[in-house]
């Protein structure tokens, strides 16, 4: 029943790579939305599991497993080394860059049945007899970070302070959570 989660994560990752024209090294499934490979480039997108909740039919029926699942997509933009007094324009540029990418991700994932169809194809390849995700319940936005968060150097494996003692601001991140993908299965 829970085996649909990796297929869903892979399908979302493929959709994001396609819409943003990213290589595998720039967009991948991560165990945690706050994990970024130290060797990643200027743009990195992580897709991570958002967890499960029990669906409405599970509570009312003793014969059906019903789970609802989702994922989180986070965009990370690195910045150039910029003095603190010149960061306002850098911040604005990065907010525009992050939000532009998130807009494209929303259009590729939110209410897109093609993502569920792809996840079911991936699941069928590994479990031919398994019931897939329900095509009538595609992923949809459940939340967006209220504001972008600054990234400090330790995210990329650097120290948290430079030699002069200043903070090591290295970029900006913002994420979107999608939920609502549903899978039902008969209890045997």
Secondary structure, DSSP 8 states (H G I E B T S, - for coil): -TTHHHHHHHHHHHHHHHHHT--GGGEEE-SSTT---TT--SEEEEEEEEEEEE-HHHHH-TTEEEEEEEEEEEEEEE-----GGGHHHHHHHHHHHHHHHHHHHHHHHTT-HHHHHHHHHHHHHH-TT-----TTS--EEEEE-SS-EEEEGGGGT--SB-TTS-B-EEEEEEEEEEEEEEEEEE--
